[in-house]
């Protein structure tokens, strides 16, 4: 079941540094692409590197926000397909299903593990020189079978329901098993 995540815990969704999808939409336009260079800047601020040639960036700039989504391993073919496609393949969106639990018009791709909506913090120099976008977290949701109580729980789930890391040439790694230290702050 998809549950809303408290904003103060939402940054933990990206703690695994897995591949993400980045989407954005305006009234007239929508796009989505995979992105690997995504990170946490502060508990309420995330970052994404978005090259100026990417159509998704243009949609982000026009909408003022972006959505980060954590795909599951079973979506690896889709990650590659969306990486190869460009906006000239407009039919790519027709094959995808989006939803928005907030009814704000955010394009959240169905079947992902988690979703984080960020309002762009305008930093023109960073965007122009480094292709770096900062976003303040405004909403987050996650599949509670894998993310609950502010942390990932992946040990007991099917490997196809785990986040993935992309290396190159079609090679992925699934996030592995966790372990707990007895008392890490003693």
Rosetta blueprint (number, residue, H / E / L):
1 X L
2 X E
3 X E
4 X E
5 X L
6 X L
7 X H
8 X H
9 X H
10 X H
11 X H
12 X H
13 X H
14 X H
15 X H
16 X H
17 X L
18 X L
19 X L
20 X E
21 X E
22 X E
23 X E
24 X E
25 X E
26 X L
27 X L
28 X L
29 X L
30 X E
31 X E
32 X E
33 X E
34 X E
35 X E
36 X L
37 X L
38 X E
39 X E
40 X E
41 X E
42 X E
43 X L
44 X L
45 X E
46 X E
47 X E
48 X E
49 X E
50 X L
51 X L
52 X L
53 X L
54 X L
55 X H
56 X H
57 X H
58 X H
59 X H
60 X H
61 X H
62 X H
63 X H
64 X L
65 X E
66 X E
67 X E
68 X E
69 X E
70 X E
71 X L
72 X L
73 X H
74 X H
75 X H
76 X H
77 X H
78 X H
79 X H
80 X H
81 X H
82 X H
83 X H
84 X H
85 X L
86 X L
87 X L
88 X L
89 X L
90 X H
91 X H
92 X H
93 X H
94 X H
95 X H
96 X L
97 X L
98 X E
99 X E
100 X L
101 X L
102 X L
103 X L
104 X L
105 X L
106 X L
107 X L
108 X E
109 X E
110 X L
111 X L
112 X L
113 X L
114 X E
115 X E
116 X E
117 X E
118 X E
119 X E
120 X E
121 X E
122 X L
123 X L
124 X H
125 X H
126 X H
127 X H
128 X H
129 X H
130 X H
131 X L
132 X E
133 X E
134 X E
135 X E
136 X E
137 X E
138 X E
139 X E
140 X E
141 X E
142 X E
143 X E
144 X L
145 X L
146 X L
147 X E
148 X E
149 X L
150 X L
151 X E
152 X E
153 X L
154 X L
155 X L
156 X L
157 X L
158 X L
159 X H
160 X H
161 X H
162 X L
163 X L
164 X E
165 X E
166 X E
167 X L
168 X L
169 X L
170 X L
171 X L
172 X E
173 X E
174 X E
175 X L
176 X L
177 X L
178 X L
179 X L
180 X L
181 X L
182 X L
183 X L
184 X L
185 X L
186 X L
